[in-house]
Amino acid sequence: MDTVDLLLLFVAAIVAGGLNAVAGGGSFISFPALLFTGMPPIAANATNTLALWPGSAASASAYRRELQQQRSQIVLFSAISSSAGWSAHSYYFKWKMPPSTG
């Protein structure tokens, strides 16, 4: 990786972090920058997720009082979405997944 790539990633990280702090969506900046510098897509996705995760944790920590007030709604929504995901997963693997050819 040369100096230009490092400078591009540095600027993309600053812009993505600022965008995440204000409204979210910093991955729209950082992920393409990682791909542009030649990083393989899976490694770029993992790097992007790991790099932006601390900001999400900090936001959740900063809004903990507001989240505490909505705890019952959060638990209900989490239970509903988890059940829906589990049901869709079970349906797919029971009825839609092709048999293995191994």
WOCOR-V70687 format. One record per pair of residues at least 24 apart in sequence whose C-alpha atoms are under 8 Angstrom apart, sorted by the first residue. I is the first residue (numbers start at 1). J is the second residue. D is the distance in Angstrom with one decimal. If there is no record, write none. Layout:
((I	J	D) (I	J	D))
//
This chain:
((1	37	7.6) (5	37	5.8) (8	33	7.1) (9	33	6.3) (9	34	7.0) (17	52	7.6) (17	55	7.7) (20	55	7.5) (21	55	7.5) (26	52	8.0) (27	52	7.9))
//
